[in-house]
Amino acid sequence: MTEPMEWRLHFGVHKTATTHLQDTLYLQRATLAEAGISVIPRVASRDVSLGRTLCGIGWRGLIPVAVRRMMFSADLDRLSCAGPVIVWSEENLIGRPEEMLSVPMFPRLENRLLNLAVATRGARHRLFLSVRDPADILPSIYAQSLRTGPPRFEFDDLLRDWLDRPPRWSDLVARIMAVFMDAPLTVWPMESYTKDPQQILQRLTGSDLVRDLDLSPPAGTRRPSSRAVAALEALPRGLRGSAWRTRADEILAADHGEPPFDPLTTGQRNLLGDAYRADLSAMQDAGVEIMTGVGPGRDA
């Protein structure tokens, strides 16, 4: 296959409308391909563990980088992803959703991204990160983590820690840039994406051919109700793997998401929101490109 000259990598984070973005790109991959831009499809790439191969995750870390690069190229070829520019939106490249609840977030990020940088060396890198108000993302990530297994942390403990030391996306940006030192990085808040996804999609792909298709949010990404979260928390902690996921799927299938799980008080939301906005401003003052206030508003 033709070696790409540029990788345009969107690292998420989780629960920032990444699935909507990926689905929108996937539906327009033929149009983009005509312009020499290949979109790596989310479902197919996960089926062949594309990110795990490239980042050397798990047992794949024992495989020499040169061999992993050949495996990765073969998988890209099977996925019909070839050409001068490859766009890849994959939030699992930096870590699983539950790893956002660790301190620091995504504790294995550096190792994963270093393997990624080495395996794609020789091409330009253009990096993208989507972020969100911690007051919104914490309940969403916590609820998401309950879909796959027992909670590693109690929600009240997590909230107390985040209120004491609000997470800073600037720290995550600094860690990414420490690996990809010369690559430009663009950050957009999820709030900007819901206002004007088309402008962000065009920035990500580097093409004005891509359009916002106004897709409905996927049901599987919807935040569950408070009642469903309580039912998930009450599952026997001895359940693991497929046994837990089966019970969780049954609970979530019967859930209509109302009222959504959102246990923060107004004061707690304001504290985290103020810290979030200050963090965005500090990044912008430091020269990071922040796509805020783009385009006219529209309902998400």
N, C-alpha and C positions, 0 to 999 in steps of 0.2 A: 504494500500500500504506500501511497505518497506520505512522506513525513510531514506533519503539520508545521507551518511556520509560526502559528500563533495559537495559544491556548487561552480561551476566555473562560475563567473558572469562577463560578458562583458558589460560595461555601455555605450558603444559608445565612442565618442560623434557623434551627427548627422553629416551627410555629410562626413564620413570618410570610405566609402565603406562598411558600416554596412549591407546594403541589400545584397550585393554580398556575404559577409561572411555568413550571415544567410541562404541564398539560397544554398550555397555550403555545409554547415553543414546539412541542411534539406535533400538534395539528398543522403547523406551518413549516415543517421540516423540508418538504419538497420545494417550496418556494425559496427557502434559504439555501438549499443545496444548489439550486440553479445559480446562486450568487457565490458559490464556493464556500459556503458556511455549513458545516455539519453539526447537527444537534445530537448529542448522545441521549437516547431515550431512557427515562428513569426505570421503567419496569423491566425492559430487556437487559439493561446494564446490571441491575440488581440480580436478575436471574442467573447471570454468568459471573456474579461477584466481581465486577470490573474494578470497583474502587478498592476492594480488599486485595486484589492482585496487585494493583498499581502501588498501593500504600504499604504493602507487605504486612497486612494485618493477620494475626493468628499464625497458623503454620506456614502461611505463604512468606512470612518473614525469613524463613530458613532458605528460601530459594534465591539464588544469586540475582542481583538487579538485572543483569543482561538477559537472563532467562525470563524474568518477569516481564521485561520490556517486550520480548518476543511473544509471550503469552498474551499480553495486553494488546499488541498490534494485531494478533490473529483474531482476538475477540472484537476489536474495532472493525476489522474487515468484515466479519460475519454480520455485524450490526450496520454495515454500509455507511460507516463514518470515516470518510477519507477526504482529504482536500487541504487547502492552505490554512483554513481556520476551523477550529473545533470549539464548540460551545458546550460546556458541561455544567449543569446545575445539579449539585448533589450535596445535600447538607450532611450526609453521613461521612463525607471525607474528613471532617474535623472531629467527628465523634457521634455517638448515639444520643438520643434525646435525654436519657437519664444522666448522661455525663455533664449536662448543663447544670445539674444540681450539685456537682462536686465543687470543691475549692482547691485549686482554681478550676474554672469551667474547662471541660475537655482536657483532662490532665495528660492525655497522650497526643495532643495536637501536634507538638513539634516533631515527634518521630514520624507521624503519619505524613505531614506535609514535607518533611525533608525527603522521605522516600518518593513522594510525588514529584518534588522538584528535580531530584536526580533522574528519575525515570523519564521525565519530559524535557530534559536539558537539551539545549540546542535550538529550542523554539522560544519565541517571546511569550511572556505571561502577562495577562491583563486580569486583575483580580477584582471580585465583587463580594460584598458582604451586606446582607440585609439584617436589620436589628429591629427591636421593638421595645416599647415601654415595659420595664420589669414588672410593673403592677399588673399588666395583662399577660405577660409571658409566663410568669411563675405559676399561676393556676393552670394554664394550658399545658405546660410541660409536666407538671405534677400529675395531672389527669392522664396525659399521654403515657407516662411511665407505668401507670396502673394497668394498662392494656396488656402488658407483657410479663408482669411478675409482681410479687409483693413489694410494697414501698421500702426503699432503703433508708428513707428519712421520713419523720413525721412532718406533716405540712406546717404545723405551728412552729416547729423548730426551724424549718427552712425560712419561713417568713420572718421570724425574729432575727435570724442571721442576716437576711437581705436588708432588713430595716436598719440594723446596726451598721452594716457596711454594704451599701447599695452596689450591685455589680456595675462595673464600668466597661462598656464596650470598647473604650479606648485601650484597655489592657489587652483585649483579644486582638484588636488591630495591631498593636505593637508586637505581639507574639507571632502573628502571621507575617508581618513585615520583616521580622528578624530572620525568617526562613527565605522569603522571596524579597531580598533586600532592594533590588533594582526595579521591581515590578510596580506599576501604578495600581492603586487600589481605590475603588469607589464604594462608598457606603450609602445605602438608602434606608430610611426608617420605613417600617411596614405602613405607617400612616401615609407616607408619600406614594407607596405602591397602590394603595386602595384609591387614592385620588386620581392618579394618572399612570396606570400600568404601562400604557403604550410607550411613553417616553422612556421609562426604565427598561422595557424590553428592547427598545432600539439601542439604548446605551450598552446593554449587555451584549447584544449580538453585533453591534457596530453596523447595523443595517436599518434603513428606513422602510424595508419591505415588510417587516413583522408588524402585526396589528394586535390590538387588544380585542379578543373575541368575546369578552364579557361572559365568561363561563360561570356556571353556578358553582359555589364552593362544594367540593367533594364531601359526601356524607361522612366518610371515614375520618375526616380531619376536624369535624365539629366537636367543640368542647362539650362533654357530657354534663348532665344535670347534677346538682348537689346530691340528690337522692342516689343517682347511679354511682357517684364517687364514694358515698358512704357504703353502698353495697359492695363495691370493689375492695374497699379497705377492710370490710368484714369477712372477706374470703379467708379460709384457713391458710395460715402462713406456710403450712407444709406443702401446699400445692406448688408445683414448679413446671416450667416448660409448657408443653402442649396442654396439660391438664388445667393450668391456670388460664391460658389463652382461651380455651374452650368455654370455661365458666365466664370469663370476662366478656367474650363475644355474645354470650346469651344475655348478660345484663345490659350490654350496650345496644343490642338489637331491639330490646324492649323499651329503650330510653328515647324520649323525644327532646331532650336537651333543655327542658324548661323546669324551673329557672336554672340557668347555667351556673356551674360551679364558680363562685366568685366571692370568697369569704373575707376579702379585704374591706376595711372601713374606709370612709372618705379621707380621713386623715392619713391613713397608711398609703392610700393611692396617691395622695398629693405629695407625700414625702418622696416616694419612689419616682413619681413623675418629674418633680423638680430636679432630682439628681440626674435623671435621664436627659433632660433638656440641657442641663449644665454640661454634661458629658459630651453631647453632640456639639455644643458651642465650642468647647475646649478642643475637640478634634478639628473642627473647622478652622479655628484660630491657629492650630498647629500645621495647617496646610493639607489636611485630608479632605478629599472631595466628598461632600455630603449633599445628596440630592434631597433637599427639603423644599416644601412648598411648591412642588412642580405641578403645573397644569391646573385646570379647573377641577373642583371637587365633584365626585360622583359617589353614589352609594356603593359600599363594598358588599 
